Amino acid sequence: MAKYGMKFALAFTQGAPLDRVAEWWKALDRSRVHTIGLPDSPALLRELYVSMTVAALATARIQLMSWVTNPVTRHPSVTAAALMALNELAPGRIALGIATGDSALWATGQKAAKVEELRAYVRAVKAMTRGERVSWGGGQFTPNWSNWKPADVPIYIACSGPKVLTMAAQEADGVIVTMGFAPENIRMIQDTIATACATVKRDPATLDFWSNCHIAFAPSRAEAMEYTLGWTTNWLTEMTTKGKNIPDHVVPKLHEFNRDIHDLDAVYKTPDRGRALVKRAKDLGIYDWILSQSPQLFGTAGDICARLEMYGGLGLRNWFFLQSSRGTFVGGADQDKYDLIDKISNEIVPRFS
């Protein structure tokens, strides 16, 4: 198997007391995983920057990234101050992951930011962490923190459509992409990045590219396929379905499939949510199409490695994983977390890094 120099990241939700979650982060710090992702969803999880502080104090090696925050719930000065303080606790290990907004917003009745609002926010946060003058909200200001050194904290934008990907390729240090894994989707993503970078005379190789999906270890592919589709489909019907390589006859069925994506209890707390979605896709007659767009990183370690080998040949080298669970998204058994860390660290990473 080719090595490819792959990097792997893993996101766990802060859906348990933080002293307990800290033990998961410590296990990740001892592992071969590159990055921990910490979700931002205040109506569902422990507060992001409190959690990142605990993670920073509990770890010594691993990168810590917000996965992902948004430009609506915090002023850019608040986010920048949090990043600077975290960078003092864990120098060189902090990264900001951000997008237009998901559960943190719809859970409280707020709307996602527009792409240009996100661009302005990213520029403002970058300027503040560098100690530069900031333009935001029609005004200007300069950071005046005491006893600090400017730092270039990397910013990653989570992308689920061509418009935000275009902006991210021009503004961000890296991208975390969920836009389908069929060959035609990968080509579209790569072409979008190339065009966007050319517009601002940027070398696409300077953009740190990560693919975002679920991972599920099981005794067989067949068993895993009973409870996971391997990725999330909500992005397909968010904002618009145009430019996402969706066949016309699939569009109305996708809207029906995603009918409860803004229901916190349905998405995050329904037992066997994964099985219910597999059944729903089959009942709607779109299971095969959804599966064709999925990375299908499920089954045995051998099954998953075979898929990663194929994707490595297509240029996908860095992977951000969320665990597909037989139970609920939030929380879950501790041993499941440790087993996942062990399998990724010892059965996946050594084959590709």
C-alpha positions as CSV (number, residue, x, y, z in Angstrom):
1,M,0.0,0.0,0.0
2,A,1.3,3.5,-0.9
3,K,2.0,5.7,2.1
4,Y,0.8,9.0,0.7
5,G,1.8,10.9,3.8
6,M,-1.8,11.0,5.0
7,K,-2.9,12.8,8.1
8,F,-6.0,11.9,10.1
9,A,-8.2,13.9,12.5
10,L,-11.0,12.8,14.7
11,A,-13.9,14.8,16.2
12,F,-15.6,13.9,19.4
13,T,-18.6,15.8,20.8
14,Q,-18.4,17.4,24.2
15,G,-21.6,15.5,25.2
16,A,-20.4,14.3,28.6
17,P,-18.8,16.0,31.6
18,L,-15.6,17.6,30.6
19,D,-13.4,15.6,33.0
20,R,-14.6,12.5,31.3
21,V,-14.2,13.9,27.8
22,A,-10.6,15.0,28.7
23,E,-9.7,11.4,29.0
24,W,-10.7,10.8,25.4
25,W,-8.5,13.8,24.4
26,K,-5.6,12.4,26.4
27,A,-6.0,9.0,24.6
28,L,-5.9,10.9,21.3
29,D,-2.8,12.8,22.3
30,R,-1.1,9.4,22.9
31,S,-2.2,8.2,19.6
32,R,-1.0,8.8,16.0
33,V,-4.0,11.0,15.2
34,H,-3.0,14.5,14.0
35,T,-5.9,16.7,15.1
36,I,-8.8,16.8,17.5
37,G,-11.9,18.5,16.3
38,L,-14.1,20.2,18.9
39,P,-17.7,21.0,17.7
40,D,-19.4,24.3,18.5
41,S,-23.1,23.9,19.2
42,P,-24.0,25.7,22.5
43,A,-27.6,24.4,22.7
44,L,-26.3,20.9,22.5
45,L,-22.7,20.7,23.8
46,R,-20.3,22.1,26.4
47,E,-19.1,25.6,25.4
48,L,-16.4,25.4,22.7
49,Y,-13.7,27.6,24.1
50,V,-14.0,26.2,27.6
51,S,-13.7,22.7,26.1
52,M,-10.7,23.8,24.0
53,T,-9.1,25.1,27.1
54,V,-9.6,21.8,28.9
55,A,-8.2,20.0,25.9
56,A,-5.2,22.3,25.7
57,L,-4.3,21.6,29.3
58,A,-5.0,17.9,29.0
59,T,-2.7,17.3,25.9
60,A,0.8,18.1,24.9
61,R,1.2,17.1,21.2
62,I,-2.0,17.1,19.2
63,Q,-3.5,20.0,17.2
64,L,-6.8,21.3,18.5
65,M,-9.3,22.8,16.1
66,S,-12.8,24.2,16.5
67,W,-14.9,21.9,14.2
68,V,-16.5,24.2,13.4
69,T,-17.6,27.6,14.7
70,N,-19.5,30.3,12.9
71,P,-19.3,34.1,12.3
72,V,-22.7,34.8,13.9
73,T,-22.6,33.9,17.6
74,R,-19.3,35.6,18.5
75,H,-17.8,39.0,17.5
76,P,-14.5,38.5,15.7
77,S,-12.6,40.1,18.6
78,V,-14.0,37.5,20.9
79,T,-12.9,34.7,18.7
80,A,-9.5,36.2,18.1
81,A,-9.0,36.7,21.9
82,A,-10.0,33.1,22.5
83,L,-7.5,31.9,19.9
84,M,-4.7,34.1,21.3
85,A,-5.3,32.8,24.8
86,L,-5.4,29.2,23.7
87,N,-2.2,29.7,21.7
88,E,-0.5,30.7,24.9
89,L,-1.6,27.5,26.5
90,A,-0.8,25.3,23.5
91,P,1.6,27.2,21.3
92,G,1.4,26.2,17.6
93,R,-1.3,23.6,18.3
94,I,-4.5,25.8,17.9
95,A,-6.5,26.1,14.7
96,L,-9.8,27.8,13.9
97,G,-12.3,25.8,11.9
98,I,-15.3,27.9,10.8
99,A,-18.2,27.8,8.4
100,T,-21.3,29.8,7.7
101,G,-23.2,28.1,10.5
102,D,-25.1,24.9,11.3
103,S,-26.6,23.6,14.5
104,A,-25.3,26.4,16.6
105,L,-27.6,28.7,14.6
106,W,-30.6,26.8,13.6
107,A,-31.0,25.4,17.2
108,T,-31.5,29.0,18.3
109,G,-33.5,30.3,15.4
110,Q,-30.7,32.2,13.7
111,K,-29.7,32.2,10.1
112,A,-26.4,31.1,8.6
113,A,-24.0,33.8,7.5
114,K,-23.6,34.7,3.8
115,V,-20.4,33.7,2.2
116,E,-19.1,37.3,1.9
117,E,-19.9,37.8,5.6
118,L,-17.8,34.8,6.4
119,R,-15.0,36.1,4.2
120,A,-15.0,39.4,6.1
121,Y,-15.0,37.6,9.5
122,V,-12.1,35.5,8.5
123,R,-10.1,38.5,7.5
124,A,-11.0,40.3,10.7
125,V,-9.9,37.4,12.9
126,K,-6.7,37.0,11.0
127,A,-5.9,40.7,11.3
128,M,-6.5,40.7,15.0
129,T,-4.3,37.7,15.7
130,R,-1.5,39.4,13.8
131,G,-1.9,42.6,15.7
132,E,-3.2,44.5,12.7
133,R,-5.9,47.1,12.3
134,V,-9.3,45.5,11.8
135,S,-12.3,46.5,9.7
136,W,-15.6,45.1,10.8
137,G,-19.2,46.2,11.0
138,G,-18.5,49.5,9.4
139,G,-15.8,50.5,11.9
140,Q,-12.2,49.9,12.6
141,F,-10.2,48.9,15.7
142,T,-6.8,47.5,16.8
143,P,-6.1,44.8,19.3
144,N,-4.6,46.1,22.5
145,W,-3.9,43.0,24.5
146,S,-1.1,43.3,27.1
147,N,2.0,41.1,27.2
148,W,1.3,39.2,24.0
149,K,3.0,38.2,20.8
150,P,1.1,38.2,17.5
151,A,0.6,34.7,16.1
152,D,-0.5,33.3,12.8
153,V,-3.3,30.9,14.0
154,P,-4.3,28.9,10.9
155,I,-7.9,29.2,9.8
156,Y,-9.8,26.3,8.1
157,I,-13.1,26.8,6.4
158,A,-15.6,23.9,6.2
159,C,-17.1,23.8,2.7
160,S,-20.2,22.2,1.4
161,G,-20.8,24.0,-1.9
162,P,-18.8,25.6,-4.7
163,K,-19.4,29.2,-3.6
164,V,-18.0,28.8,-0.2
165,L,-15.2,26.6,-1.5
166,T,-14.2,29.3,-4.0
167,M,-14.0,31.9,-1.2
168,A,-12.1,29.5,1.1
169,A,-9.5,28.7,-1.5
170,Q,-8.8,32.4,-1.7
171,E,-8.8,33.3,2.0
172,A,-8.2,30.3,4.3
173,D,-5.1,28.3,5.3
174,G,-7.0,25.2,4.7
175,V,-10.4,23.7,3.9
176,I,-12.5,20.8,5.3
177,V,-14.7,19.6,2.5
178,T,-17.9,17.6,2.4
179,M,-19.0,17.8,-1.2
180,G,-19.3,14.2,-2.4
181,F,-16.7,11.5,-3.1
182,A,-17.6,10.2,-6.5
183,P,-14.9,10.8,-9.1
184,E,-16.9,13.6,-10.8
185,N,-17.3,15.4,-7.4
186,I,-13.6,15.2,-6.7
187,R,-12.8,16.6,-10.1
188,M,-15.3,19.4,-9.6
189,I,-13.7,20.3,-6.2
190,Q,-10.2,20.3,-7.6
191,D,-11.2,22.4,-10.6
192,T,-13.1,24.9,-8.3
193,I,-10.0,25.3,-6.1
194,A,-7.7,25.7,-9.1
195,T,-9.9,28.4,-10.7
196,A,-10.3,30.2,-7.4
197,C,-6.6,30.2,-6.6
198,A,-5.7,31.4,-10.1
199,T,-8.0,34.4,-9.6
200,V,-5.9,35.6,-6.7
201,K,-2.6,34.2,-8.0
202,R,-2.3,31.6,-5.3
203,D,-0.6,28.2,-5.6
204,P,-3.3,25.6,-4.8
205,A,-0.6,23.5,-3.2
206,T,-0.5,26.0,-0.3
207,L,-4.1,25.2,0.6
208,D,-4.3,22.5,3.3
209,F,-7.1,20.2,2.0
210,W,-9.0,17.9,4.3
211,S,-11.9,15.6,3.4
212,N,-14.7,15.3,6.0
213,C,-16.8,12.1,6.5
214,H,-17.9,9.4,8.9
215,I,-15.8,6.3,9.7
216,A,-17.2,3.0,11.0
217,F,-15.3,-0.1,12.0
218,A,-17.4,-3.3,12.0
219,P,-16.8,-7.1,11.5
220,S,-17.9,-6.6,7.8
221,R,-19.0,-4.0,5.3
222,A,-22.4,-5.5,5.3
223,E,-22.9,-5.0,9.0
224,A,-21.6,-1.4,8.9
225,M,-24.0,-0.6,6.0
226,E,-26.9,-1.5,8.2
227,Y,-26.4,1.6,10.3
228,T,-24.3,4.1,8.3
229,L,-24.3,5.8,4.9
230,G,-20.7,6.9,5.5
231,W,-21.3,10.7,5.3
232,T,-23.9,13.4,5.9
233,T,-26.2,14.6,3.2
234,N,-27.6,17.8,4.7
235,W,-25.3,20.0,2.7
236,L,-26.9,18.8,-0.5
237,T,-30.2,20.7,0.2
238,E,-28.8,23.6,2.2
239,M,-29.1,27.0,0.5
240,T,-29.3,25.5,-3.0
241,T,-29.1,22.2,-4.9
242,K,-27.5,23.8,-7.9
243,G,-23.9,23.1,-8.8
244,K,-23.8,19.9,-6.6
245,N,-24.0,17.2,-9.3
246,I,-27.4,16.1,-8.1
247,P,-29.6,14.4,-10.8
248,D,-32.9,16.2,-11.3
249,H,-35.0,13.2,-10.3
250,V,-33.1,12.9,-7.0
251,V,-33.6,16.5,-5.8
252,P,-37.2,16.2,-4.4
253,K,-36.4,12.9,-2.8
254,L,-33.3,14.4,-1.1
255,H,-35.5,17.2,0.3
256,E,-37.7,14.6,1.8
257,F,-34.7,12.6,3.0
258,N,-33.3,15.7,4.8
259,R,-36.7,16.8,6.2
260,D,-35.6,16.7,9.8
261,I,-32.0,17.9,9.6
262,H,-32.8,21.0,11.7
263,D,-34.4,19.0,14.5
264,L,-31.8,18.6,17.3
265,D,-33.5,15.6,19.0
266,A,-33.9,13.8,15.6
267,V,-30.4,14.4,14.4
268,Y,-28.4,14.1,17.6
269,K,-30.4,12.1,20.2
270,T,-32.5,9.6,18.3
271,P,-31.4,6.0,19.1
272,D,-30.4,4.2,15.9
273,R,-30.6,7.4,13.8
274,G,-28.2,5.8,11.3
275,R,-30.3,2.8,10.7
276,A,-33.4,5.0,10.3
277,L,-31.6,7.0,7.6
278,V,-30.5,3.9,5.8
279,K,-34.1,2.7,5.7
280,R,-35.4,6.1,4.7
281,A,-32.9,6.3,1.8
282,K,-34.0,2.8,0.6
283,D,-37.7,3.6,1.0
284,L,-37.3,6.8,-1.1
285,G,-35.3,4.9,-3.8
286,I,-32.2,7.0,-3.5
287,Y,-30.0,4.7,-1.4
288,D,-27.8,3.6,-4.3
289,W,-27.2,7.2,-5.4
290,I,-26.4,8.4,-1.9
291,L,-24.0,5.4,-1.4
292,S,-22.3,6.2,-4.8
293,Q,-21.5,9.7,-3.4
294,S,-20.2,8.3,-0.1
295,P,-16.5,7.6,0.7
296,Q,-17.7,4.3,2.2
297,L,-15.1,4.2,4.9
298,F,-16.8,1.4,6.8
299,G,-16.3,-2.2,7.5
300,T,-13.1,-3.9,8.6
301,A,-9.7,-2.1,8.8
302,G,-8.9,-3.8,5.5
303,D,-12.0,-2.5,3.8
304,I,-11.3,1.1,5.0
305,C,-7.7,0.9,4.0
306,A,-8.6,-0.3,0.5
307,R,-10.9,2.8,0.1
308,L,-8.3,5.2,1.5
309,E,-5.7,3.7,-1.0
310,M,-8.1,4.4,-3.9
311,Y,-8.7,8.0,-2.7
312,G,-5.0,8.6,-2.1
313,G,-4.5,7.9,-5.8
314,L,-7.2,10.5,-6.5
315,G,-5.3,13.1,-4.4
316,L,-7.3,13.0,-1.2
317,R,-4.6,12.7,1.5
318,N,-6.0,14.2,4.8
319,W,-9.2,12.9,6.5
320,F,-11.4,14.4,9.2
321,F,-13.4,11.6,10.8
322,L,-16.6,11.5,12.9
323,Q,-17.6,8.2,14.3
324,S,-20.6,6.5,12.9
325,S,-22.4,5.0,15.9
326,R,-25.1,2.4,16.3
327,G,-26.5,4.6,19.0
328,T,-26.8,8.4,19.3
329,F,-24.4,11.0,18.0
330,V,-23.9,12.7,21.3
331,G,-22.1,10.9,24.1
332,G,-21.9,7.1,23.6
333,A,-19.9,4.5,25.4
334,D,-16.4,5.4,26.4
335,Q,-15.0,2.1,25.3
336,D,-16.3,2.8,21.7
337,K,-14.2,5.9,21.7
338,Y,-11.1,4.1,22.9
339,D,-11.6,1.3,20.4
340,L,-11.9,3.8,17.6
341,I,-8.8,5.7,18.6
342,D,-6.9,2.4,18.8
343,K,-8.0,1.2,15.4
344,I,-7.3,4.4,13.6
345,S,-3.9,4.8,15.3
346,N,-2.7,1.2,14.9
347,E,-4.5,-0.2,11.9
348,I,-5.0,2.8,9.6
349,V,-2.3,5.5,10.3
350,P,0.8,3.3,9.9
351,R,-0.3,2.2,6.5
352,F,-0.5,5.7,5.0
353,S,1.8,8.0,6.9
